[in-house]
Amino acid sequence: MTGLIVPPMDEDPWPTLGPGICDLIEDGACFGPGDLRGQPAVIDDEKRALIYRAYEVYPRDHPKAGKRRFKRVCISLRKGTAKTELAGWIAFAELHPDAPVRTDGWKRQGRMWVPVGRPVRDPYIPMIAHTEEQTEELAYAALLVMCSEGPDQDLFDCTLERITRASGEGKAVALASAPDSRDGARTTFQHADEPHRLKLPRQVQAWQTMLQNIPKRPIADPWSLSTTTAGVPGEGSVAESEREYARRIAEGKARDPQLFYFHREASTGHKLSTDDGLRAAIVEASGPAVAKWSDIDSIMSLYHQADTDKAYFERVWLNRWVASSRQAFDPVRWKELKRDVRIEHGEPIVLGFDGARWRDACGFVATHIETGLQWTLALWEKPPGDGEDAQQWEVTDEQVDGALAEAMDLYRVVLVYADPPRFEANVAKWSGKYGERRVAEWYTNRPRQIGVAMRAYKTAQTSGAVTHRGDGDLARHIGNARRGDLKILDDDDTPLWTIYKERPDSPLYIDLAMAGCLSWQARLDAMAKGGWQRKPRRKIIVRR
């Protein structure tokens, strides 16, 4: 298969509680909402293998004998592979009063010792999703059907808000992202549904808070599961962070023996413009088990429809992390432009400034004229949420004036392009202090000017003329920027465009991307004008 498995499959299998758990699911659970609702659960070979792996435990002669091998399990499969059922079945087993989900001893089986399982005592199972409505539609909804309509329904007490054992012990709940309410929860198992959609700061914080709860009940041997489809790179979602973390482990740049990561995707060798190539890509992304019952022809027909977003199709049906068609810049390409370069003080640079005083974000981006290297000089971002800090947030004169003054002291700032709205007085003051030839107003609401500047910035990224030092904030704003066509054409009759947030009230800020564009335009204009080059030092010849 093409994808990523961390850690790789072992030659010698670990002990696992998986067989007993799969038996319990197929005996006592059912399918969730959909065409198979209420029918007995059937676990295909791949899901069986994933459950076996997720429930591996340390062998009998190990100091951690019987404890879970993996505390964090991340599964990434294409759309339509019954990920919802898989998550629901696992949650069903974790809540079930008789499920063998934790080691309670060992028994001899041939030449091997295999673990004997027991249920969790007083389980607490939070299930988080993008919105409250989503939790009620996806994994929690599947669990609700399993516990209220399946063969073991008498063992559970179910409502729309929570599911408990019939005895009143334990609880599974659906959560929208609210980190404060989850802080301190005594979790035994938790699930994140489609974490590629968990990209807002409060959502990422919610999952991080939930992960911190895992060590609080060591006797219960708690763990976390996430199930997702590929998302949009550059958005900073929970799923993207999990993918990057797994890659670092696979490359030997990080170590975490408690993580199991499984991602299946279609390889890039398939020619999607042909029926044979498209079919092969879908089958590969599906895996042998899912491909047997999938309607491959119907999926193929979606790709050929005139209004199909091809990038979206690749993400959901081929499980590839590809940029959204709405993204102004390719975050994958941006990541490739990282360079380990140090710019010495005194070097000639230019600056771009953009942002809001009372909402969103505000910042300076610097560009080294000679090399095209960009970096964030200063950034101020409004805190997430509606708390007091967010309501009182403001970028002050002292902050922006101080940042520019420091840059002027450290570097030879040749040119500054600043978008002045809400900072008109500051820009005027900078122009008077540092010279109107060095600091200029650059309004981003001029269609032709901003369209040409954006085109040049995008071209610089494609060609590799612009580089950066791996600044996470700048990369995040680049990935957040969405393209919007302007009502004006270039010389090739192609619409010029500018960048916007995904929606006006979105906390996914783009101000550094705009500042980066202004900074790049300043570099182009400085190079065209000339005179920025460092003067060669005079050589003094001492004669003896």
TAWO-V280734 format. One line per field, one symbol per residue. psi: psi as a letter, one per 30 degrees, with the letter a starting at -180 (. if undefined). A space follows every 50 residues. Layout:
# TAWO-V280734
psi: ???
This chain:
# TAWO-V280734
psi: lkbkkkllkkejklkkgeeeeeeeefeflalakafgkflkkkjleeeeee eeefgklklegkfgkflkekfkkkkjllkggheeeeeeeeeeeffkfgki fkkgallkjbglkkkklllkkikkjkjkaeleeeeffceeeeeeeefffl fgfffljklfflkllfffklkkkkkljieeffkfkikfklkkkifffifl efeeeeeeeeeffeffieefhllkkkkllkakkffgleeeeeeeeeeeee ggflkjfgkkkkkklklgfkjffleeeeeeeeeefeleeefegkieeeee eeefkegkjeeeeeeeffhkjlkkffkeljfeeeefgkkikkjlkfkkll kkklaleflclklkkkkkeefgklljekkkkkklagleeeegkkkleeee eeeeeeeeeeljjekkkkjfkfgeeeeeeeeeefkffekkkjkfgjeeee eeeeeeeeeeeefgekllggjeeeeeeeffkkkkklhklafggkkllakl lflegkgjlgeeeeeeeeeeeeeeeeeeelgfkkkkkkkjkjk.
